[in-house]
Amino acid sequence: DVIQHLQDLTGLLFDRRKLRQGRRAKYLRLVEESPVLDGVLDYIEAAAGLELGLAVASSSDGEWVRGHLQRRGLANFFGIVRTRDDVAHAKPEPDLFLAAVDALGVRPEDAVAIEDSPNGITSAKRAGLFCVAVPNQMTRDMRLDHADLRLESLADMSLAQLVDRANAGHGR
């Protein structure tokens, strides 16, 4: 409990609701100000060319995820969106990825997850997916070595190359 820790350190009382709202507002502002990451639009375009289905599997709530996809102009590319609202257990449990691949009509071993966090990677691997770690600014220094592959950016490897790598990783 970060707020309790701050109160213990300072001897002051803080308005928990106000602090959480302020922190959430700052987080949302940072998210809104950041551009779509390099390579993402290229992957979306390549997936369409390869006739691959795309899904989002997020531990965030559905309203936020769908709103964020809309604000970014990406909602139409993801026919499947699964969030913590859709499953009994969010990441690191495999439920979200299993729900997403089921909705796509593919087997887990025929799917690739692109993740940026340790919990997301754990979830994808528990579900049986080939997992690519693409860290963000907050997760760059975290241990992500349990992913099958780490890229600093999706721009570092084409989707076709990634699919080949995933197929090789699954022994195909």
TORROSE-498607 format. One record per residue (C-alpha): residue number from 1; chain; x, y, z. Coordinates in pm, whole numbers. Each point is the difference from the previous one (the first is absolute). Example, Ala and Ser with C-alpha at 12.3 -4.5 7.8 and 13.67 -1.06 7.14 Angstrom:
<recs>
<rec i="1" ch="A" c1="1230" c2="-450" c3="780"/>
<rec i="2" ch="A" c1="137" c2="344" c3="-66"/>
</recs>
This chain:
<recs>
<rec i="1" ch="A" c1="0" c2="0" c3="0"/>
<rec i="2" ch="A" c1="202" c2="292" c3="-136"/>
<rec i="3" ch="A" c1="-226" c2="265" c3="154"/>
<rec i="4" ch="A" c1="22" c2="-158" c3="346"/>
<rec i="5" ch="A" c1="377" c2="-19" c3="-36"/>
<rec i="6" ch="A" c1="12" c2="370" c3="-93"/>
<rec i="7" ch="A" c1="-217" c2="84" c3="301"/>
<rec i="8" ch="A" c1="225" c2="-207" c3="227"/>
<rec i="9" ch="A" c1="311" c2="176" c3="-132"/>
<rec i="10" ch="A" c1="-139" c2="353" c3="24"/>
<rec i="11" ch="A" c1="-245" c2="-24" c3="289"/>
<rec i="12" ch="A" c1="-256" c2="175" c3="-222"/>
<rec i="13" ch="A" c1="-343" c2="-119" c3="-107"/>
<rec i="14" ch="A" c1="-81" c2="-6" c3="-371"/>
<rec i="15" ch="A" c1="-327" c2="-8" c3="-186"/>
<rec i="16" ch="A" c1="30" c2="-346" c3="-155"/>
<rec i="17" ch="A" c1="-272" c2="55" c3="-259"/>
<rec i="18" ch="A" c1="148" c2="329" c3="-114"/>
<rec i="19" ch="A" c1="351" c2="-147" c3="-26"/>
<rec i="20" ch="A" c1="-124" c2="-299" c3="-200"/>
<rec i="21" ch="A" c1="-201" c2="225" c3="-232"/>
<rec i="22" ch="A" c1="301" c2="227" c3="-53"/>
<rec i="23" ch="A" c1="230" c2="-294" c3="-68"/>
<rec i="24" ch="A" c1="-252" c2="-152" c3="-242"/>
<rec i="25" ch="A" c1="-43" c2="334" c3="-181"/>
<rec i="26" ch="A" c1="376" c2="36" c3="-38"/>
<rec i="27" ch="A" c1="31" c2="-355" c3="-128"/>
<rec i="28" ch="A" c1="-278" c2="53" c3="-255"/>
<rec i="29" ch="A" c1="158" c2="326" c3="-115"/>
<rec i="30" ch="A" c1="334" c2="-173" c3="-53"/>
<rec i="31" ch="A" c1="-169" c2="-280" c3="-193"/>
<rec i="32" ch="A" c1="-191" c2="245" c3="-218"/>
<rec i="33" ch="A" c1="313" c2="204" c3="-73"/>
<rec i="34" ch="A" c1="207" c2="-299" c3="-105"/>
<rec i="35" ch="A" c1="-7" c2="-102" c3="-367"/>
<rec i="36" ch="A" c1="-100" c2="-340" c3="-132"/>
<rec i="37" ch="A" c1="323" c2="-197" c3="31"/>
<rec i="38" ch="A" c1="225" c2="-55" c3="-300"/>
<rec i="39" ch="A" c1="-95" c2="-303" c3="-203"/>
<rec i="40" ch="A" c1="-352" c2="-41" c3="138"/>
<rec i="41" ch="A" c1="-179" c2="136" c3="-306"/>
<rec i="42" ch="A" c1="231" c2="-200" c3="-228"/>
<rec i="43" ch="A" c1="-89" c2="-318" c3="192"/>
<rec i="44" ch="A" c1="-372" c2="75" c3="-27"/>
<rec i="45" ch="A" c1="32" c2="54" c3="-374"/>
<rec i="46" ch="A" c1="213" c2="-312" c3="-44"/>
<rec i="47" ch="A" c1="-245" c2="-209" c3="205"/>
<rec i="48" ch="A" c1="-279" c2="100" c3="-238"/>
<rec i="49" ch="A" c1="217" c2="-97" c3="-297"/>
<rec i="50" ch="A" c1="77" c2="-337" c3="158"/>
<rec i="51" ch="A" c1="-368" c2="-46" c3="97"/>
<rec i="52" ch="A" c1="88" c2="-29" c3="366"/>
<rec i="53" ch="A" c1="-256" c2="80" c3="267"/>
<rec i="54" ch="A" c1="87" c2="258" c3="263"/>
<rec i="55" ch="A" c1="-116" c2="9" c3="359"/>
<rec i="56" ch="A" c1="65" c2="206" c3="310"/>
<rec i="57" ch="A" c1="38" c2="-182" c3="332"/>
<rec i="58" ch="A" c1="26" c2="261" c3="276"/>
<rec i="59" ch="A" c1="-19" c2="-7" c3="378"/>
<rec i="60" ch="A" c1="-149" c2="349" c3="-13"/>
<rec i="61" ch="A" c1="-376" c2="49" c3="6"/>
<rec i="62" ch="A" c1="-193" c2="-25" c3="-326"/>
<rec i="63" ch="A" c1="-126" c2="356" c3="-5"/>
<rec i="64" ch="A" c1="352" c2="141" c3="24"/>
<rec i="65" ch="A" c1="147" c2="-242" c3="-257"/>
<rec i="66" ch="A" c1="-274" c2="57" c3="-259"/>
<rec i="67" ch="A" c1="14" c2="376" c3="58"/>
<rec i="68" ch="A" c1="377" c2="3" c3="-39"/>
<rec i="69" ch="A" c1="-18" c2="-198" c3="-324"/>
<rec i="70" ch="A" c1="-262" c2="247" c3="-127"/>
<rec i="71" ch="A" c1="206" c2="306" c3="97"/>
<rec i="72" ch="A" c1="301" c2="-148" c3="-181"/>
<rec i="73" ch="A" c1="-204" c2="-87" c3="-310"/>
<rec i="74" ch="A" c1="80" c2="-369" c3="44"/>
<rec i="75" ch="A" c1="-335" c2="-146" c3="108"/>
<rec i="76" ch="A" c1="-101" c2="-120" c3="-346"/>
<rec i="77" ch="A" c1="311" c2="-216" c3="-30"/>
<rec i="78" ch="A" c1="-77" c2="-212" c3="305"/>
<rec i="79" ch="A" c1="-314" c2="-209" c3="-41"/>
<rec i="80" ch="A" c1="70" c2="-172" c3="329"/>
<rec i="81" ch="A" c1="57" c2="189" c3="325"/>
<rec i="82" ch="A" c1="19" c2="-194" c3="323"/>
<rec i="83" ch="A" c1="50" c2="183" c3="330"/>
<rec i="84" ch="A" c1="-7" c2="-75" c3="369"/>
<rec i="85" ch="A" c1="-377" c2="46" c3="-23"/>
<rec i="86" ch="A" c1="-24" c2="-315" c3="-215"/>
<rec i="87" ch="A" c1="192" c2="-252" c3="209"/>
<rec i="88" ch="A" c1="17" c2="-137" c3="352"/>
<rec i="89" ch="A" c1="372" c2="75" c3="37"/>
<rec i="90" ch="A" c1="213" c2="268" c3="-166"/>
<rec i="91" ch="A" c1="371" c2="-23" c3="-74"/>
<rec i="92" ch="A" c1="224" c2="-176" c3="103"/>
<rec i="93" ch="A" c1="-262" c2="-276" c3="-29"/>
<rec i="94" ch="A" c1="-55" c2="-126" c3="-358"/>
<rec i="95" ch="A" c1="-374" c2="74" c3="-16"/>
<rec i="96" ch="A" c1="21" c2="314" c3="-217"/>
<rec i="97" ch="A" c1="216" c2="-158" c3="-267"/>
<rec i="98" ch="A" c1="-205" c2="-318" c3="0"/>
<rec i="99" ch="A" c1="-317" c2="207" c3="-45"/>
<rec i="100" ch="A" c1="159" c2="201" c3="-282"/>
<rec i="101" ch="A" c1="125" c2="-300" c3="-199"/>
<rec i="102" ch="A" c1="-331" c2="-177" c3="51"/>
<rec i="103" ch="A" c1="-185" c2="303" c3="-140"/>
<rec i="104" ch="A" c1="243" c2="11" c3="-294"/>
<rec i="105" ch="A" c1="-62" c2="-369" c3="-63"/>
<rec i="106" ch="A" c1="366" c2="-98" c3="21"/>
<rec i="107" ch="A" c1="202" c2="-228" c3="224"/>
<rec i="108" ch="A" c1="237" c2="165" c3="249"/>
<rec i="109" ch="A" c1="301" c2="-158" c3="-169"/>
<rec i="110" ch="A" c1="-105" c2="173" c3="-324"/>
<rec i="111" ch="A" c1="-8" c2="345" c3="159"/>
<rec i="112" ch="A" c1="257" c2="264" c3="89"/>
<rec i="113" ch="A" c1="-27" c2="236" c3="295"/>
<rec i="114" ch="A" c1="178" c2="334" c3="5"/>
<rec i="115" ch="A" c1="49" c2="107" c3="360"/>
<rec i="116" ch="A" c1="176" c2="274" c3="193"/>
<rec i="117" ch="A" c1="-12" c2="-126" c3="358"/>
<rec i="118" ch="A" c1="111" c2="-299" c3="208"/>
<rec i="119" ch="A" c1="-360" c2="-87" c3="93"/>
<rec i="120" ch="A" c1="-110" c2="18" c3="-363"/>
<rec i="121" ch="A" c1="284" c2="-226" c3="-112"/>
<rec i="122" ch="A" c1="-77" c2="-249" c3="277"/>
<rec i="123" ch="A" c1="-366" c2="-1" c3="-101"/>
<rec i="124" ch="A" c1="76" c2="-57" c3="-368"/>
<rec i="125" ch="A" c1="247" c2="-281" c3="74"/>
<rec i="126" ch="A" c1="-243" c2="-169" c3="241"/>
<rec i="127" ch="A" c1="-260" c2="10" c3="-279"/>
<rec i="128" ch="A" c1="245" c2="-167" c3="-242"/>
<rec i="129" ch="A" c1="68" c2="295" c3="-232"/>
<rec i="130" ch="A" c1="328" c2="102" c3="-156"/>
<rec i="131" ch="A" c1="74" c2="327" c3="178"/>
<rec i="132" ch="A" c1="197" c2="302" c3="-114"/>
<rec i="133" ch="A" c1="107" c2="255" c3="259"/>
<rec i="134" ch="A" c1="2" c2="360" c3="-120"/>
<rec i="135" ch="A" c1="70" c2="202" c3="315"/>
<rec i="136" ch="A" c1="-129" c2="350" c3="58"/>
<rec i="137" ch="A" c1="170" c2="278" c3="197"/>
<rec i="138" ch="A" c1="-128" c2="-136" c3="329"/>
<rec i="139" ch="A" c1="85" c2="-366" c3="-64"/>
<rec i="140" ch="A" c1="329" c2="43" c3="-188"/>
<rec i="141" ch="A" c1="210" c2="-93" c3="305"/>
<rec i="142" ch="A" c1="-224" c2="-281" c3="124"/>
<rec i="143" ch="A" c1="77" c2="-369" c3="-47"/>
<rec i="144" ch="A" c1="-172" c2="-101" c3="-321"/>
<rec i="145" ch="A" c1="226" c2="-295" c3="-79"/>
<rec i="146" ch="A" c1="-280" c2="-256" c3="23"/>
<rec i="147" ch="A" c1="-131" c2="123" c3="-337"/>
<rec i="148" ch="A" c1="91" c2="-201" c3="-308"/>
<rec i="149" ch="A" c1="143" c2="309" c3="-168"/>
<rec i="150" ch="A" c1="78" c2="357" c3="104"/>
<rec i="151" ch="A" c1="-13" c2="293" c3="-239"/>
<rec i="152" ch="A" c1="63" c2="360" c3="97"/>
<rec i="153" ch="A" c1="-254" c2="103" c3="-264"/>
<rec i="154" ch="A" c1="-233" c2="-175" c3="-242"/>
<rec i="155" ch="A" c1="185" c2="196" c3="-268"/>
<rec i="156" ch="A" c1="300" c2="-229" c3="67"/>
<rec i="157" ch="A" c1="-163" c2="-302" c3="-169"/>
<rec i="158" ch="A" c1="-272" c2="-34" c3="-261"/>
<rec i="159" ch="A" c1="-316" c2="-189" c3="90"/>
<rec i="160" ch="A" c1="80" c2="-263" c3="-264"/>
<rec i="161" ch="A" c1="340" c2="-58" c3="163"/>
<rec i="162" ch="A" c1="-164" c2="-18" c3="341"/>
<rec i="163" ch="A" c1="-253" c2="-258" c3="-120"/>
<rec i="164" ch="A" c1="285" c2="-209" c3="-143"/>
<rec i="165" ch="A" c1="183" c2="26" c3="333"/>
<rec i="166" ch="A" c1="-313" c2="-101" c3="191"/>
<rec i="167" ch="A" c1="-57" c2="-298" c3="-228"/>
<rec i="168" ch="A" c1="360" c2="-109" c3="54"/>
<rec i="169" ch="A" c1="-47" c2="49" c3="375"/>
<rec i="170" ch="A" c1="-298" c2="-234" c3="-6"/>
<rec i="171" ch="A" c1="197" c2="-259" c3="-194"/>
<rec i="172" ch="A" c1="-162" c2="60" c3="-338"/>
</recs>
